[in-house]
Amino acid sequence: MKIVTSTLLSTFPNVISAFTTREGGVSRTPYSSANLAFHVGDNPMDVIANHDILASLVGYNRHSLIHMRQIHSDTIVIVDENIRFDTPPECDALITDKPNIPLMVMSADCTPILLYDPNKQVIGVVHAGRAGALNKILVKTIQKMINTYDSTHKDIHIILGPSIHGCCYEINEAIAIECEVQGYTSALRKEDKKLFLDVNTILLEQLKALKIENFEVIDHCTSCQNNTYFSYRADKKVTGRIAGVIMLR
């Protein structure tokens, strides 16, 4: 399985992390081949096989992995021993300070986000599409880390994974107005009569407002690079999911 790693997080020995691509799994068309989502119509045994491949490659126990039933919300869950691989919580962000519990966020155009505080040894994952970004899911997750674990803005490291960019994410006028009302005009682009949105611009403006300096953007557009990544838009809605995964050693 082919993965993409973070330069920023690679300097820390106590954390492992990766973003997946669609390459190197066992799923068949239209989920070919490294689909990690159970809810998209893929053969569940193939999905489990893909999870096993990824766990072996990155270095964690698949049975300890916590993923989410993502709903484009601002719900954040603190992971404890009651949550298991087979009972994913309904939310769009996870945080924990427990070692050897991998956290996973899945996506197919939305931005998968990894968070790490090397001082307090806390990790998190966030699923941020347009709705989540406008609902400040990333900001709220950062605040949850601060309130729960006494993290600070200067210590939190944030990685924005592969996602659809403003070159490809066409939106309607109602969404554009919603962005303008919230002050994110810079995230919008007009080409002829078409409107486009760059969700990462919203997320980066939010990080700037919080004065967070430790961040990295994996600058890969899932739609432009559809041969490498699953894309809900480019694949006409029927497709698999890539993932971001992070774990404290």
Sequence and secondary structure as in RCSB ss.txt:
>XXXX:A:sequence
MKIVTSTLLSTFPNVISAFTTREGGVSRTPYSSANLAFHVGDNPMDVIANHDILASLVGYNRHSLIHMRQIHSDT
IVIVDENIRFDTPPECDALITDKPNIPLMVMSADCTPILLYDPNKQVIGVVHAGRAGALNKILVKTIQKMINTYD
STHKDIHIILGPSIHGCCYEINEAIAIECEVQGYTSALRKEDKKLFLDVNTILLEQLKALKIENFEVIDHCTSCQ
NNTYFSYRADKKVTGRIAGVIMLR
>XXXX:A:secstr
  EE  TTGGG TTEEEEEE S S    TTSTTT   STTS  HHHHHHHHHHHHHHHT  GGG B  B  SS  
EEE  TT  TTS  BSSEEEE  TT  EEEEESSSEEEEEEETTTTEEEEEEE HHHHHTTHHHHHHHHHHHHH 
  TTT EEEE SB  TTT EE HHHHHHHHHTT GGGEEEETTEEEE HHHHHHHHHHHTT   EEE   BTTTT
TTTS  TTTTTT    EEEEEEE 
